[in-house]
Amino acid sequence: MRCFFHLASTHDQILDNCGLEVADLDALHHQVARTIHEVRQDDAHCEENWRDWQLNVVDEAGSLLISVPLGIPPA
C-alpha cells in the first residue's frame, strides 16, 4: 500500500506528494519509527523546533492511518 507522510502544525503543512510503498501495517509502523528517529537525530532541538508539529500518515484515499506528535521526546 502507498502511504503519504505529511507534516502538519496548527499554522502550516508540508505535504508528501510522492509517498512510500509499504507491504503492510507492521512495515508502516517500522517506517514511521525510522522517520521520527531520523528527524530527531538531524535536529538537536527537536522538541523545541517541532513542538507544534505532528507526522500524519495517510493512505491513497486520504484516510489517516497514524498520527504522531513530533515534539514529544522518545520513551
Predicted model as a PDB file, atoms N, CA, C, CB and O in Angstrom, pLDDT in the B-factor column:
MODEL        1                                                                  
ATOM      1  N   MET A   1       0.845  -1.170   0.000  1.00 92.00           N  
ATOM      2  CA  MET A   1       0.000   0.000   0.000  1.00 92.00           C  
ATOM      3  C   MET A   1       0.892   1.236   0.000  1.00 92.00           C  
ATOM      4  CB  MET A   1      -0.962  -0.004   1.217  1.00 92.00           C  
ATOM      5  O   MET A   1       1.978   1.238   0.580  1.00 92.00           O  
ATOM      6  N   ARG A   2       0.418   2.274  -0.655  1.00 96.00           N  
ATOM      7  CA  ARG A   2       1.170   3.529  -0.704  1.00 96.00           C  
ATOM      8  C   ARG A   2       0.683   4.429   0.423  1.00 96.00           C  
ATOM      9  CB  ARG A   2       1.011   4.236  -2.092  1.00 96.00           C  
ATOM     10  O   ARG A   2      -0.515   4.632   0.616  1.00 96.00           O  
ATOM     11  N   CYS A   3       1.653   4.959   1.158  1.00 96.00           N  
ATOM     12  CA  CYS A   3       1.362   5.841   2.280  1.00 96.00           C  
ATOM     13  C   CYS A   3       2.074   7.169   2.071  1.00 96.00           C  
ATOM     14  CB  CYS A   3       1.787   5.194   3.621  1.00 96.00           C  
ATOM     15  O   CYS A   3       3.147   7.235   1.471  1.00 96.00           O  
ATOM     16  N   PHE A   4       1.454   8.216   2.577  1.00 97.00           N  
ATOM     17  CA  PHE A   4       1.994   9.560   2.441  1.00 97.00           C  
ATOM     18  C   PHE A   4       2.260  10.122   3.832  1.00 97.00           C  
ATOM     19  CB  PHE A   4       1.021  10.478   1.643  1.00 97.00           C  
ATOM     20  O   PHE A   4       1.404  10.047   4.714  1.00 97.00           O  
ATOM     21  N   PHE A   5       3.441  10.679   4.022  1.00 94.00           N  
ATOM     22  CA  PHE A   5       3.921  11.158   5.312  1.00 94.00           C  
ATOM     23  C   PHE A   5       3.852  12.688   5.334  1.00 94.00           C  
ATOM     24  CB  PHE A   5       5.375  10.660   5.585  1.00 94.00           C  
ATOM     25  O   PHE A   5       4.792  13.363   4.914  1.00 94.00           O  
ATOM     26  N   HIS A   6       2.743  13.223   5.824  1.00 94.00           N  
ATOM     27  CA  HIS A   6       2.534  14.669   5.872  1.00 94.00           C  
ATOM     28  C   HIS A   6       2.958  15.214   7.239  1.00 94.00           C  
ATOM     29  CB  HIS A   6       1.050  15.019   5.584  1.00 94.00           C  
ATOM     30  O   HIS A   6       2.714  14.591   8.272  1.00 94.00           O  
ATOM     31  N   LEU A   7       3.586  16.368   7.223  1.00 90.00           N  
ATOM     32  CA  LEU A   7       3.914  17.081   8.453  1.00 90.00           C  
ATOM     33  C   LEU A   7       2.907  18.213   8.605  1.00 90.00           C  
ATOM     34  CB  LEU A   7       5.393  17.625   8.434  1.00 90.00           C  
ATOM     35  O   LEU A   7       2.640  18.947   7.654  1.00 90.00           O  
ATOM     36  N   ALA A   8       2.353  18.350   9.794  1.00 93.00           N  
ATOM     37  CA  ALA A   8       1.323  19.369   9.998  1.00 93.00           C  
ATOM     38  C   ALA A   8       1.491  20.035  11.354  1.00 93.00           C  
ATOM     39  CB  ALA A   8      -0.079  18.754   9.881  1.00 93.00           C  
ATOM     40  O   ALA A   8       1.831  19.396  12.350  1.00 93.00           O  
ATOM     41  N   SER A   9       1.242  21.341  11.361  1.00 90.00           N  
ATOM     42  CA  SER A   9       1.187  22.104  12.606  1.00 90.00           C  
ATOM     43  C   SER A   9      -0.120  22.877  12.579  1.00 90.00           C  
ATOM     44  CB  SER A   9       2.436  23.068  12.772  1.00 90.00           C  
ATOM     45  O   SER A   9      -0.915  22.742  11.648  1.00 90.00           O  
ATOM     46  N   THR A  10      -0.335  23.685  13.600  1.00 87.00           N  
ATOM     47  CA  THR A  10      -1.555  24.481  13.624  1.00 87.00           C  
ATOM     48  C   THR A  10      -1.523  25.593  12.578  1.00 87.00           C  
ATOM     49  CB  THR A  10      -1.765  25.074  15.009  1.00 87.00           C  
ATOM     50  O   THR A  10      -2.562  26.163  12.244  1.00 87.00           O  
ATOM     51  N   HIS A  11      -0.317  25.906  12.056  1.00 89.00           N  
ATOM     52  CA  HIS A  11      -0.185  27.029  11.134  1.00 89.00           C  
ATOM     53  C   HIS A  11       0.363  26.667   9.762  1.00 89.00           C  
ATOM     54  CB  HIS A  11       0.686  28.050  11.739  1.00 89.00           C  
ATOM     55  O   HIS A  11       0.385  27.514   8.869  1.00 89.00           O  
ATOM     56  N   ASP A  12       0.805  25.431   9.575  1.00 91.00           N  
ATOM     57  CA  ASP A  12       1.475  25.096   8.321  1.00 91.00           C  
ATOM     58  C   ASP A  12       1.368  23.610   8.042  1.00 91.00           C  
ATOM     59  CB  ASP A  12       2.945  25.523   8.359  1.00 91.00           C  
ATOM     60  O   ASP A  12       1.069  22.820   8.937  1.00 91.00           O  
ATOM     61  N   GLN A  13       1.616  23.233   6.792  1.00 92.00           N  
ATOM     62  CA  GLN A  13       1.656  21.839   6.385  1.00 92.00           C  
ATOM     63  C   GLN A  13       2.780  21.632   5.392  1.00 92.00           C  
ATOM     64  CB  GLN A  13       0.315  21.403   5.782  1.00 92.00           C  
ATOM     65  O   GLN A  13       3.068  22.499   4.567  1.00 92.00           O  
ATOM     66  N   ILE A  14       3.408  20.482   5.480  1.00 90.00           N  
ATOM     67  CA  ILE A  14       4.375  20.051   4.477  1.00 90.00           C  
ATOM     68  C   ILE A  14       3.849  18.723   3.975  1.00 90.00           C  
ATOM     69  CB  ILE A  14       5.860  19.933   5.058  1.00 90.00           C  
ATOM     70  O   ILE A  14       3.895  17.716   4.682  1.00 90.00           O  
ATOM     71  N   LEU A  15       3.344  18.729   2.735  1.00 95.00           N  
ATOM     72  CA  LEU A  15       2.696  17.544   2.194  1.00 95.00           C  
ATOM     73  C   LEU A  15       3.677  16.667   1.426  1.00 95.00           C  
ATOM     74  CB  LEU A  15       1.544  17.945   1.292  1.00 95.00           C  
ATOM     75  O   LEU A  15       4.542  17.158   0.700  1.00 95.00           O  
ATOM     76  N   ASP A  16       3.525  15.388   1.599  1.00 95.00           N  
ATOM     77  CA  ASP A  16       4.309  14.388   0.875  1.00 95.00           C  
ATOM     78  C   ASP A  16       3.508  14.008  -0.363  1.00 95.00           C  
ATOM     79  CB  ASP A  16       4.625  13.123   1.773  1.00 95.00           C  
ATOM     80  O   ASP A  16       2.478  13.342  -0.258  1.00 95.00           O  
ATOM     81  N   ASN A  17       3.973  14.424  -1.527  1.00 95.00           N  
ATOM     82  CA  ASN A  17       3.257  14.138  -2.772  1.00 95.00           C  
ATOM     83  C   ASN A  17       3.706  12.842  -3.440  1.00 95.00           C  
ATOM     84  CB  ASN A  17       3.435  15.280  -3.733  1.00 95.00           C  
ATOM     85  O   ASN A  17       3.053  12.364  -4.367  1.00 95.00           O  
ATOM     86  N   CYS A  18       4.814  12.274  -2.978  1.00 95.00           N  
ATOM     87  CA  CYS A  18       5.342  11.055  -3.587  1.00 95.00           C  
ATOM     88  C   CYS A  18       4.878   9.798  -2.862  1.00 95.00           C  
ATOM     89  CB  CYS A  18       6.854  11.101  -3.608  1.00 95.00           C  
ATOM     90  O   CYS A  18       4.490   8.815  -3.493  1.00 95.00           O  
ATOM     91  N   GLY A  19       4.920   9.835  -1.564  1.00 95.00           N  
ATOM     92  CA  GLY A  19       4.531   8.673  -0.780  1.00 95.00           C  
ATOM     93  C   GLY A  19       5.589   7.585  -0.781  1.00 95.00           C  
ATOM     94  O   GLY A  19       6.663   7.724  -1.367  1.00 95.00           O  
ATOM     95  N   LEU A  20       5.251   6.507  -0.110  1.00 93.00           N  
ATOM     96  CA  LEU A  20       6.157   5.383   0.042  1.00 93.00           C  
ATOM     97  C   LEU A  20       5.330   4.101   0.041  1.00 93.00           C  
ATOM     98  CB  LEU A  20       7.006   5.510   1.347  1.00 93.00           C  
ATOM     99  O   LEU A  20       4.292   4.021   0.698  1.00 93.00           O  
ATOM    100  N   GLU A  21       5.785   3.133  -0.679  1.00 95.00           N  
ATOM    101  CA  GLU A  21       5.096   1.850  -0.732  1.00 95.00           C  
ATOM    102  C   GLU A  21       5.537   0.994   0.453  1.00 95.00           C  
ATOM    103  CB  GLU A  21       5.379   1.122  -2.076  1.00 95.00           C  
ATOM    104  O   GLU A  21       6.733   0.792   0.663  1.00 95.00           O  
ATOM    105  N   VAL A  22       4.582   0.495   1.223  1.00 95.00           N  
ATOM    106  CA  VAL A  22       4.877  -0.397   2.343  1.00 95.00           C  
ATOM    107  C   VAL A  22       4.053  -1.678   2.174  1.00 95.00           C  
ATOM    108  CB  VAL A  22       4.567   0.296   3.718  1.00 95.00           C  
ATOM    109  O   VAL A  22       2.958  -1.660   1.611  1.00 95.00           O  
ATOM    110  N   ALA A  23       4.599  -2.776   2.670  1.00 95.00           N  
ATOM    111  CA  ALA A  23       3.963  -4.080   2.489  1.00 95.00           C  
ATOM    112  C   ALA A  23       2.704  -4.245   3.330  1.00 95.00           C  
ATOM    113  CB  ALA A  23       4.939  -5.176   2.826  1.00 95.00           C  
ATOM    114  O   ALA A  23       1.710  -4.808   2.871  1.00 95.00           O  
ATOM    115  N   ASP A  24       2.754  -3.745   4.574  1.00 93.00           N  
ATOM    116  CA  ASP A  24       1.633  -3.946   5.494  1.00 93.00           C  
ATOM    117  C   ASP A  24       1.751  -2.955   6.649  1.00 93.00           C  
ATOM    118  CB  ASP A  24       1.600  -5.414   6.026  1.00 93.00           C  
ATOM    119  O   ASP A  24       2.654  -2.119   6.665  1.00 93.00           O  
ATOM    120  N   LEU A  25       0.837  -3.053   7.612  1.00 89.00           N  
ATOM    121  CA  LEU A  25       0.850  -2.110   8.737  1.00 89.00           C  
ATOM    122  C   LEU A  25       2.083  -2.259   9.618  1.00 89.00           C  
ATOM    123  CB  LEU A  25      -0.391  -2.297   9.578  1.00 89.00           C  
ATOM    124  O   LEU A  25       2.553  -1.273  10.185  1.00 89.00           O  
ATOM    125  N   ASP A  26       2.615  -3.470   9.744  1.00 93.00           N  
ATOM    126  CA  ASP A  26       3.855  -3.653  10.512  1.00 93.00           C  
ATOM    127  C   ASP A  26       5.006  -2.888   9.862  1.00 93.00           C  
ATOM    128  CB  ASP A  26       4.210  -5.156  10.625  1.00 93.00           C  
ATOM    129  O   ASP A  26       5.780  -2.215  10.543  1.00 93.00           O  
ATOM    130  N   ALA A  27       5.109  -3.000   8.546  1.00 94.00           N  
ATOM    131  CA  ALA A  27       6.153  -2.270   7.818  1.00 94.00           C  
ATOM    132  C   ALA A  27       5.939  -0.762   7.942  1.00 94.00           C  
ATOM    133  CB  ALA A  27       6.169  -2.687   6.329  1.00 94.00           C  
ATOM    134  O   ALA A  27       6.901   0.000   8.037  1.00 94.00           O  
ATOM    135  N   LEU A  28       4.682  -0.336   7.941  1.00 93.00           N  
ATOM    136  CA  LEU A  28       4.376   1.081   8.093  1.00 93.00           C  
ATOM    137  C   LEU A  28       4.823   1.585   9.457  1.00 93.00           C  
ATOM    138  CB  LEU A  28       2.879   1.331   7.903  1.00 93.00           C  
ATOM    139  O   LEU A  28       5.444   2.643   9.550  1.00 93.00           O  
ATOM    140  N   HIS A  29       4.518   0.844  10.513  1.00 92.00           N  
ATOM    141  CA  HIS A  29       4.933   1.250  11.859  1.00 92.00           C  
ATOM    142  C   HIS A  29       6.462   1.335  11.952  1.00 92.00           C  
ATOM    143  CB  HIS A  29       4.388   0.257  12.914  1.00 92.00           C  
ATOM    144  O   HIS A  29       6.995   2.247  12.583  1.00 92.00           O  
ATOM    145  N   HIS A  30       7.153   0.404  11.335  1.00 93.00           N  
ATOM    146  CA  HIS A  30       8.623   0.427  11.324  1.00 93.00           C  
ATOM    147  C   HIS A  30       9.120   1.689  10.602  1.00 93.00           C  
ATOM    148  CB  HIS A  30       9.190  -0.856  10.634  1.00 93.00           C  
ATOM    149  O   HIS A  30      10.046   2.348  11.076  1.00 93.00           O  
ATOM    150  N   GLN A  31       8.517   2.019   9.474  1.00 91.00           N  
ATOM    151  CA  GLN A  31       8.943   3.196   8.711  1.00 91.00           C  
ATOM    152  C   GLN A  31       8.659   4.483   9.472  1.00 91.00           C  
ATOM    153  CB  GLN A  31       8.245   3.232   7.352  1.00 91.00           C  
ATOM    154  O   GLN A  31       9.464   5.413   9.432  1.00 91.00           O  
ATOM    155  N   VAL A  32       7.529   4.549  10.164  1.00 91.00           N  
ATOM    156  CA  VAL A  32       7.193   5.733  10.965  1.00 91.00           C  
ATOM    157  C   VAL A  32       8.234   5.916  12.069  1.00 91.00           C  
ATOM    158  CB  VAL A  32       5.764   5.603  11.578  1.00 91.00           C  
ATOM    159  O   VAL A  32       8.732   7.022  12.275  1.00 91.00           O  
ATOM    160  N   ALA A  33       8.562   4.836  12.776  1.00 90.00           N  
ATOM    161  CA  ALA A  33       9.566   4.910  13.842  1.00 90.00           C  
ATOM    162  C   ALA A  33      10.913   5.355  13.281  1.00 90.00           C  
ATOM    163  CB  ALA A  33       9.709   3.546  14.549  1.00 90.00           C  
ATOM    164  O   ALA A  33      11.614   6.163  13.891  1.00 90.00           O  
ATOM    165  N   ARG A  34      11.262   4.832  12.138  1.00 88.00           N  
ATOM    166  CA  ARG A  34      12.540   5.193  11.499  1.00 88.00           C  
ATOM    167  C   ARG A  34      12.551   6.670  11.097  1.00 88.00           C  
ATOM    168  CB  ARG A  34      12.794   4.304  10.256  1.00 88.00           C  
ATOM    169  O   ARG A  34      13.548   7.365  11.298  1.00 88.00           O  
ATOM    170  N   THR A  35      11.452   7.141  10.535  1.00 82.00           N  
ATOM    171  CA  THR A  35      11.350   8.540  10.110  1.00 82.00           C  
ATOM    172  C   THR A  35      11.476   9.484  11.304  1.00 82.00           C  
ATOM    173  CB  THR A  35      10.018   8.785   9.382  1.00 82.00           C  
ATOM    174  O   THR A  35      12.203  10.475  11.241  1.00 82.00           O  
ATOM    175  N   ILE A  36      10.774   9.179  12.379  1.00 79.00           N  
ATOM    176  CA  ILE A  36      10.832  10.031  13.574  1.00 79.00           C  
ATOM    177  C   ILE A  36      12.230  10.004  14.179  1.00 79.00           C  
ATOM    178  CB  ILE A  36       9.791   9.577  14.621  1.00 79.00           C  
ATOM    179  O   ILE A  36      12.733  11.040  14.615  1.00 79.00           O  
ATOM    180  N   HIS A  37      12.856   8.848  14.210  1.00 78.00           N  
ATOM    181  CA  HIS A  37      14.223   8.733  14.715  1.00 78.00           C  
ATOM    182  C   HIS A  37      15.166   9.620  13.896  1.00 78.00           C  
ATOM    183  CB  HIS A  37      14.695   7.258  14.675  1.00 78.00           C  
ATOM    184  O   HIS A  37      16.003  10.323  14.462  1.00 78.00           O  
ATOM    185  N   GLU A  38      15.034   9.588  12.576  1.00 77.00           N  
ATOM    186  CA  GLU A  38      15.889  10.400  11.707  1.00 77.00           C  
ATOM    187  C   GLU A  38      15.667  11.890  11.936  1.00 77.00           C  
ATOM    188  CB  GLU A  38      15.633  10.057  10.242  1.00 77.00           C  
ATOM    189  O   GLU A  38      16.626  12.661  11.965  1.00 77.00           O  
ATOM    190  N   VAL A  39      14.405  12.303  12.099  1.00 71.00           N  
ATOM    191  CA  VAL A  39      14.114  13.716  12.358  1.00 71.00           C  
ATOM    192  C   VAL A  39      14.784  14.153  13.656  1.00 71.00           C  
ATOM    193  CB  VAL A  39      12.583  13.961  12.430  1.00 71.00           C  
ATOM    194  O   VAL A  39      15.394  15.220  13.726  1.00 71.00           O  
ATOM    195  N   ARG A  40      14.664  13.322  14.671  1.00 70.00           N  
ATOM    196  CA  ARG A  40      15.238  13.672  15.975  1.00 70.00           C  
ATOM    197  C   ARG A  40      16.760  13.662  15.948  1.00 70.00           C  
ATOM    198  CB  ARG A  40      14.740  12.711  17.044  1.00 70.00           C  
ATOM    199  O   ARG A  40      17.383  14.469  16.640  1.00 70.00           O  
ATOM    200  N   GLN A  41      17.374  12.781  15.178  1.00 72.00           N  
ATOM    201  CA  GLN A  41      18.836  12.761  15.078  1.00 72.00           C  
ATOM    202  C   GLN A  41      19.356  13.972  14.326  1.00 72.00           C  
ATOM    203  CB  GLN A  41      19.306  11.484  14.390  1.00 72.00           C  
ATOM    204  O   GLN A  41      20.404  14.519  14.668  1.00 72.00           O  
ATOM    205  N   ASP A  42      18.621  14.393  13.299  1.00 66.00           N  
ATOM    206  CA  ASP A  42      19.058  15.515  12.465  1.00 66.00           C  
ATOM    207  C   ASP A  42      18.850  16.862  13.128  1.00 66.00           C  
ATOM    208  CB  ASP A  42      18.330  15.491  11.155  1.00 66.00           C  
ATOM    209  O   ASP A  42      19.419  17.861  12.688  1.00 66.00           O  
ATOM    210  N   ASP A  43      18.044  16.908  14.182  1.00 61.00           N  
ATOM    211  CA  ASP A  43      17.704  18.182  14.813  1.00 61.00           C  
ATOM    212  C   ASP A  43      17.903  18.077  16.322  1.00 61.00           C  
ATOM    213  CB  ASP A  43      16.244  18.592  14.482  1.00 61.00           C  
ATOM    214  O   ASP A  43      17.080  17.494  17.027  1.00 61.00           O  
ATOM    215  N   ALA A  44      18.992  18.642  16.802  1.00 59.00           N  
ATOM    216  CA  ALA A  44      19.321  18.558  18.224  1.00 59.00           C  
ATOM    217  C   ALA A  44      18.271  19.251  19.097  1.00 59.00           C  
ATOM    218  CB  ALA A  44      20.691  19.172  18.478  1.00 59.00           C  
ATOM    219  O   ALA A  44      18.159  18.945  20.284  1.00 59.00           O  
ATOM    220  N   HIS A  45      17.507  20.175  18.525  1.00 56.00           N  
ATOM    221  CA  HIS A  45      16.475  20.905  19.265  1.00 56.00           C  
ATOM    222  C   HIS A  45      15.080  20.460  18.828  1.00 56.00           C  
ATOM    223  CB  HIS A  45      16.638  22.425  19.060  1.00 56.00           C  
ATOM    224  O   HIS A  45      14.153  21.265  18.741  1.00 56.00           O  
ATOM    225  N   CYS A  46      14.955  19.183  18.561  1.00 56.00           N  
ATOM    226  CA  CYS A  46      13.717  18.626  18.019  1.00 56.00           C  
ATOM    227  C   CYS A  46      12.492  19.005  18.838  1.00 56.00           C  
ATOM    228  CB  CYS A  46      13.823  17.127  17.938  1.00 56.00           C  
ATOM    229  O   CYS A  46      11.497  19.472  18.285  1.00 56.00           O  
ATOM    230  N   GLU A  47      12.556  18.808  20.148  1.00 56.00           N  
ATOM    231  CA  GLU A  47      11.397  19.106  20.995  1.00 56.00           C  
ATOM    232  C   GLU A  47      10.917  20.536  20.807  1.00 56.00           C  
ATOM    233  CB  GLU A  47      11.737  18.868  22.460  1.00 56.00           C  
ATOM    234  O   GLU A  47       9.721  20.792  20.667  1.00 56.00           O  
ATOM    235  N   GLU A  48      11.868  21.460  20.804  1.00 62.00           N  
ATOM    236  CA  GLU A  48      11.528  22.878  20.676  1.00 62.00           C  
ATOM    237  C   GLU A  48      11.073  23.216  19.258  1.00 62.00           C  
ATOM    238  CB  GLU A  48      12.727  23.749  21.062  1.00 62.00           C  
ATOM    239  O   GLU A  48      10.053  23.879  19.074  1.00 62.00           O  
ATOM    240  N   ASN A  49      11.822  22.764  18.262  1.00 64.00           N  
ATOM    241  CA  ASN A  49      11.540  23.112  16.870  1.00 64.00           C  
ATOM    242  C   ASN A  49      10.269  22.462  16.330  1.00 64.00           C  
ATOM    243  CB  ASN A  49      12.703  22.719  16.007  1.00 64.00           C  
ATOM    244  O   ASN A  49       9.582  23.044  15.490  1.00 64.00           O  
ATOM    245  N   TRP A  50       9.958  21.269  16.805  1.00 74.00           N  
ATOM    246  CA  TRP A  50       8.815  20.517  16.273  1.00 74.00           C  
ATOM    247  C   TRP A  50       7.658  20.446  17.269  1.00 74.00           C  
ATOM    248  CB  TRP A  50       9.250  19.107  15.893  1.00 74.00           C  
ATOM    249  O   TRP A  50       6.740  19.647  17.085  1.00 74.00           O  
ATOM    250  N   ARG A  51       7.688  21.260  18.308  1.00 78.00           N  
ATOM    251  CA  ARG A  51       6.697  21.199  19.390  1.00 78.00           C  
ATOM    252  C   ARG A  51       5.257  21.138  18.890  1.00 78.00           C  
ATOM    253  CB  ARG A  51       6.856  22.394  20.291  1.00 78.00           C  
ATOM    254  O   ARG A  51       4.477  20.321  19.380  1.00 78.00           O  
ATOM    255  N   ASP A  52       4.892  21.967  17.944  1.00 84.00           N  
ATOM    256  CA  ASP A  52       3.510  22.035  17.472  1.00 84.00           C  
ATOM    257  C   ASP A  52       3.249  21.187  16.222  1.00 84.00           C  
ATOM    258  CB  ASP A  52       3.147  23.468  17.187  1.00 84.00           C  
ATOM    259  O   ASP A  52       2.195  21.298  15.596  1.00 84.00           O  
ATOM    260  N   TRP A  53       4.215  20.346  15.869  1.00 87.00           N  
ATOM    261  CA  TRP A  53       4.093  19.570  14.645  1.00 87.00           C  
ATOM    262  C   TRP A  53       3.734  18.121  14.939  1.00 87.00           C  
ATOM    263  CB  TRP A  53       5.383  19.636  13.849  1.00 87.00           C  
ATOM    264  O   TRP A  53       4.002  17.594  16.018  1.00 87.00           O  
ATOM    265  N   GLN A  54       3.122  17.501  13.943  1.00 91.00           N  
ATOM    266  CA  GLN A  54       2.860  16.070  14.027  1.00 91.00           C  
ATOM    267  C   GLN A  54       3.063  15.441  12.656  1.00 91.00           C  
ATOM    268  CB  GLN A  54       1.427  15.796  14.551  1.00 91.00           C  
ATOM    269  O   GLN A  54       2.943  16.105  11.626  1.00 91.00           O  
ATOM    270  N   LEU A  55       3.369  14.168  12.663  1.00 91.00           N  
ATOM    271  CA  LEU A  55       3.505  13.385  11.444  1.00 91.00           C  
ATOM    272  C   LEU A  55       2.188  12.653  11.243  1.00 91.00           C  
ATOM    273  CB  LEU A  55       4.722  12.385  11.520  1.00 91.00           C  
ATOM    274  O   LEU A  55       1.787  11.838  12.074  1.00 91.00           O  
ATOM    275  N   ASN A  56       1.519  12.948  10.135  1.00 95.00           N  
ATOM    276  CA  ASN A  56       0.266  12.286   9.797  1.00 95.00           C  
ATOM    277  C   ASN A  56       0.498  11.390   8.587  1.00 95.00           C  
ATOM    278  CB  ASN A  56      -0.861  13.324   9.514  1.00 95.00           C  
ATOM    279  O   ASN A  56       0.893  11.864   7.522  1.00 95.00           O  
ATOM    280  N   VAL A  57       0.256  10.115   8.753  1.00 96.00           N  
ATOM    281  CA  VAL A  57       0.418   9.164   7.662  1.00 96.00           C  
ATOM    282  C   VAL A  57      -0.974   8.806   7.152  1.00 96.00           C  
ATOM    283  CB  VAL A  57       1.208   7.884   8.123  1.00 96.00           C  
ATOM    284  O   VAL A  57      -1.837   8.364   7.911  1.00 96.00           O  
ATOM    285  N   VAL A  58      -1.173   9.007   5.847  1.00 97.00           N  
ATOM    286  CA  VAL A  58      -2.456   8.712   5.227  1.00 97.00           C  
ATOM    287  C   VAL A  58      -2.266   7.721   4.084  1.00 97.00           C  
ATOM    288  CB  VAL A  58      -3.127  10.004   4.719  1.00 97.00           C  
ATOM    289  O   VAL A  58      -1.177   7.598   3.523  1.00 97.00           O  
ATOM    290  N   ASP A  59      -3.351   7.015   3.749  1.00 95.00           N  
ATOM    291  CA  ASP A  59      -3.290   6.115   2.607  1.00 95.00           C  
ATOM    292  C   ASP A  59      -3.686   6.869   1.340  1.00 95.00           C  
ATOM    293  CB  ASP A  59      -4.208   4.886   2.824  1.00 95.00           C  
ATOM    294  O   ASP A  59      -3.913   8.078   1.380  1.00 95.00           O  
ATOM    295  N   GLU A  60      -3.769   6.161   0.225  1.00 95.00           N  
ATOM    296  CA  GLU A  60      -4.067   6.813  -1.055  1.00 95.00           C  
ATOM    297  C   GLU A  60      -5.441   7.471  -1.082  1.00 95.00           C  
ATOM    298  CB  GLU A  60      -3.975   5.807  -2.175  1.00 95.00           C  
ATOM    299  O   GLU A  60      -5.658   8.414  -1.843  1.00 95.00           O  
ATOM    300  N   ALA A  61      -6.362   6.992  -0.269  1.00 96.00           N  
ATOM    301  CA  ALA A  61      -7.702   7.574  -0.199  1.00 96.00           C  
ATOM    302  C   ALA A  61      -7.736   8.793   0.714  1.00 96.00           C  
ATOM    303  CB  ALA A  61      -8.704   6.534   0.288  1.00 96.00           C  
ATOM    304  O   ALA A  61      -8.749   9.488   0.792  1.00 96.00           O  
ATOM    305  N   GLY A  62      -6.617   9.054   1.410  1.00 95.00           N  
ATOM    306  CA  GLY A  62      -6.553  10.183   2.321  1.00 95.00           C  
ATOM    307  C   GLY A  62      -6.980   9.844   3.737  1.00 95.00           C  
ATOM    308  O   GLY A  62      -7.099  10.735   4.578  1.00 95.00           O  
ATOM    309  N   SER A  63      -7.213   8.558   4.014  1.00 96.00           N  
ATOM    310  CA  SER A  63      -7.604   8.134   5.361  1.00 96.00           C  
ATOM    311  C   SER A  63      -6.395   8.150   6.282  1.00 96.00           C  
ATOM    312  CB  SER A  63      -8.241   6.725   5.333  1.00 96.00           C  
ATOM    313  O   SER A  63      -5.329   7.642   5.931  1.00 96.00           O  
ATOM    314  N   LEU A  64      -6.566   8.735   7.457  1.00 96.00           N  
ATOM    315  CA  LEU A  64      -5.487   8.819   8.434  1.00 96.00           C  
ATOM    316  C   LEU A  64      -5.204   7.438   9.012  1.00 96.00           C  
ATOM    317  CB  LEU A  64      -5.841   9.816   9.557  1.00 96.00           C  
ATOM    318  O   LEU A  64      -6.102   6.782   9.540  1.00 96.00           O  
ATOM    319  N   LEU A  65      -3.948   7.000   8.910  1.00 95.00           N  
ATOM    320  CA  LEU A  65      -3.529   5.701   9.438  1.00 95.00           C  
ATOM    321  C   LEU A  65      -2.826   5.848  10.775  1.00 95.00           C  
ATOM    322  CB  LEU A  65      -2.615   4.994   8.447  1.00 95.00           C  
ATOM    323  O   LEU A  65      -3.061   5.075  11.704  1.00 95.00           O  
ATOM    324  N   ILE A  66      -1.955   6.854  10.862  1.00 93.00           N  
ATOM    325  CA  ILE A  66      -1.164   7.086  12.073  1.00 93.00           C  
ATOM    326  C   ILE A  66      -0.924   8.585  12.208  1.00 93.00           C  
ATOM    327  CB  ILE A  66       0.195   6.300  12.030  1.00 93.00           C  
ATOM    328  O   ILE A  66      -0.692   9.278  11.218  1.00 93.00           O  
ATOM    329  N   SER A  67      -0.984   9.078  13.447  1.00 93.00           N  
ATOM    330  CA  SER A  67      -0.647  10.464  13.729  1.00 93.00           C  
ATOM    331  C   SER A  67       0.239  10.475  14.964  1.00 93.00           C  
ATOM    332  CB  SER A  67      -1.930  11.342  13.936  1.00 93.00           C  
ATOM    333  O   SER A  67      -0.137   9.959  16.017  1.00 93.00           O  
ATOM    334  N   VAL A  68       1.433  11.075  14.824  1.00 90.00           N  
ATOM    335  CA  VAL A  68       2.410  11.075  15.910  1.00 90.00           C  
ATOM    336  C   VAL A  68       2.911  12.496  16.145  1.00 90.00           C  
ATOM    337  CB  VAL A  68       3.593  10.123  15.591  1.00 90.00           C  
ATOM    338  O   VAL A  68       3.447  13.118  15.228  1.00 90.00           O  
ATOM    339  N   PRO A  69       2.741  13.029  17.379  1.00 88.00           N  
ATOM    340  CA  PRO A  69       3.300  14.351  17.690  1.00 88.00           C  
ATOM    341  C   PRO A  69       4.831  14.276  17.683  1.00 88.00           C  
ATOM    342  CB  PRO A  69       2.782  14.862  19.075  1.00 88.00           C  
ATOM    343  O   PRO A  69       5.405  13.335  18.230  1.00 88.00           O  
ATOM    344  N   LEU A  70       5.484  15.250  17.074  1.00 80.00           N  
ATOM    345  CA  LEU A  70       6.939  15.220  16.949  1.00 80.00           C  
ATOM    346  C   LEU A  70       7.663  15.906  18.100  1.00 80.00           C  
ATOM    347  CB  LEU A  70       7.344  15.859  15.661  1.00 80.00           C  
ATOM    348  O   LEU A  70       8.860  15.682  18.282  1.00 80.00           O  
ATOM    349  N   GLY A  71       6.989  16.720  18.869  1.00 72.00           N  
ATOM    350  CA  GLY A  71       7.639  17.446  19.950  1.00 72.00           C  
ATOM    351  C   GLY A  71       7.765  16.655  21.235  1.00 72.00           C  
ATOM    352  O   GLY A  71       8.278  17.172  22.228  1.00 72.00           O  
ATOM    353  N   ILE A  72       7.313  15.425  21.239  1.00 63.00           N  
ATOM    354  CA  ILE A  72       7.386  14.599  22.431  1.00 63.00           C  
ATOM    355  C   ILE A  72       8.680  13.801  22.394  1.00 63.00           C  
ATOM    356  CB  ILE A  72       6.155  13.660  22.539  1.00 63.00           C  
ATOM    357  O   ILE A  72       8.959  13.141  21.392  1.00 63.00           O  
ATOM    358  N   PRO A  73       9.473  13.841  23.446  1.00 58.00           N  
ATOM    359  CA  PRO A  73      10.737  13.100  23.442  1.00 58.00           C  
ATOM    360  C   PRO A  73      10.490  11.597  23.396  1.00 58.00           C  
ATOM    361  CB  PRO A  73      11.572  13.458  24.678  1.00 58.00           C  
ATOM    362  O   PRO A  73       9.458  11.123  23.872  1.00 58.00           O  
ATOM    363  N   PRO A  74      11.430  10.841  22.826  1.00 54.00           N  
ATOM    364  CA  PRO A  74      11.267   9.387  22.743  1.00 54.00           C  
ATOM    365  C   PRO A  74      11.230   8.768  24.135  1.00 54.00           C  
ATOM    366  CB  PRO A  74      12.404   8.762  21.915  1.00 54.00           C  
ATOM    367  O   PRO A  74      11.858   9.265  25.070  1.00 54.00           O  
ATOM    368  N   ALA A  75      10.489   7.685  24.252  1.00 53.00           N  
ATOM    369  CA  ALA A  75      10.353   6.996  25.553  1.00 53.00           C  
ATOM    370  C   ALA A  75      11.591   6.175  25.864  1.00 53.00           C  
ATOM    371  CB  ALA A  75       9.109   6.086  25.562  1.00 53.00           C  
ATOM    372  O   ALA A  75      11.657   5.530  26.911  1.00 53.00           O  
TER     373      ALA A  75                                                      
ENDMDL                                                                          
END                                                                             
